[in-house]
């Protein structure tokens, strides 16, 4: 968190929190939502200003209740999540080796767990952070989904509930069991609140 933000928090400790004005979309885009967007449940306008985006990314955090927020000086601006609190992207280098990068720009180190939901969306845990993989980057990671049986339909059968299939997520030297997660259980399973409200 920026030092200037910490100083503002100490100077004005009782500034009311803000809800509904900021959204993180399913591709990791920050969106500003005015009163009309909130009333009509619209996604809001994509923020494009590089300095503002960097400021939000540096000061993005989570409270003890699983509500994500941007600390804007002394004020917490709670974030509505379209999907997950963090979105993961891939960045292939010139040799084709993939780097994993969070929507905040932080480089993700080793993947420690992998899940897939019934719609075929991929989730990875990197350190303490659970991420959803940006749908535009999923194609880069599909080769990482390995099934012992060479049958091309095995992964589809697993998604449909076949327990005889045991797919794995393999990236470099890491080989992790691919676990199932239901879309309806994301918040409970990964301990976050998608639509924070004032207490």
HUMOWO-V413051 format. One record per residue. N is the residue number from 1. RES is the residue in one letter. OMEGA is omega in whole degrees, -180 to 180 (* if undefined). Layout:
((N;RES;OMEGA) (N;RES;OMEGA))
This chain:
((1;X;-178) (2;X;179) (3;X;-180) (4;X;177) (5;X;179) (6;X;179) (7;X;179) (8;X;179) (9;X;180) (10;X;-177) (11;X;-179) (12;X;-173) (13;X;-172) (14;X;178) (15;X;-179) (16;X;177) (17;X;-179) (18;X;-178) (19;X;171) (20;X;-173) (21;X;-176) (22;X;180) (23;X;171) (24;X;-177) (25;X;-173) (26;X;177) (27;X;176) (28;X;177) (29;X;176) (30;X;-178) (31;X;177) (32;X;-175) (33;X;177) (34;X;-176) (35;X;179) (36;X;179) (37;X;179) (38;X;-178) (39;X;-178) (40;X;-178) (41;X;176) (42;X;-177) (43;X;-178) (44;X;-177) (45;X;179) (46;X;177) (47;X;-176) (48;X;-176) (49;X;-174) (50;X;-178) (51;X;178) (52;X;178) (53;X;180) (54;X;179) (55;X;178) (56;X;-178) (57;X;-178) (58;X;-173) (59;X;180) (60;X;-174) (61;X;-177) (62;X;176) (63;X;-176) (64;X;180) (65;X;179) (66;X;178) (67;X;-179) (68;X;-177) (69;X;172) (70;X;-180) (71;X;-177) (72;X;-174) (73;X;-179) (74;X;-174) (75;X;171) (76;X;175) (77;X;-177) (78;X;-170) (79;X;169) (80;X;-178) (81;X;176) (82;X;-178) (83;X;-175) (84;X;179) (85;X;178) (86;X;177) (87;X;-177) (88;X;176) (89;X;177) (90;X;176) (91;X;178) (92;X;176) (93;X;-176) (94;X;179) (95;X;179) (96;X;178) (97;X;-177) (98;X;165) (99;X;178) (100;X;-174) (101;X;176) (102;X;179) (103;X;178) (104;X;-178) (105;X;179) (106;X;177) (107;X;179) (108;X;178) (109;X;-174) (110;X;173) (111;X;-176) (112;X;177) (113;X;-178) (114;X;178) (115;X;171) (116;X;179) (117;X;-175) (118;X;179) (119;X;179) (120;X;176) (121;X;-173) (122;X;179) (123;X;179) (124;X;172) (125;X;177) (126;X;-172) (127;X;179) (128;X;-173) (129;X;173) (130;X;-177) (131;X;166) (132;X;-179) (133;X;176) (134;X;-176) (135;X;178) (136;X;-178) (137;X;-177) (138;X;-180) (139;X;179) (140;X;-176) (141;X;179) (142;X;177) (143;X;178) (144;X;179) (145;X;-175) (146;X;174) (147;X;-178) (148;X;177) (149;X;-178) (150;X;-179) (151;X;-177) (152;X;-178) (153;X;-174) (154;X;-179) (155;X;178) (156;X;178) (157;X;178) (158;X;178) (159;X;179) (160;X;173) (161;X;-179) (162;X;-178) (163;X;-180) (164;X;-180) (165;X;-179) (166;X;-180) (167;X;180) (168;X;173) (169;X;-175) (170;X;179) (171;X;-175) (172;X;-179) (173;X;-179) (174;X;175) (175;X;-173) (176;X;175) (177;X;176) (178;X;-177) (179;X;175) (180;X;171) (181;X;179) (182;X;179) (183;X;-178) (184;X;-177) (185;X;-174) (186;X;-176) (187;X;-179) (188;X;-176) (189;X;-174) (190;X;171) (191;X;173) (192;X;179) (193;X;-176) (194;X;179) (195;X;-179) (196;X;176) (197;X;177) (198;X;179) (199;X;*))
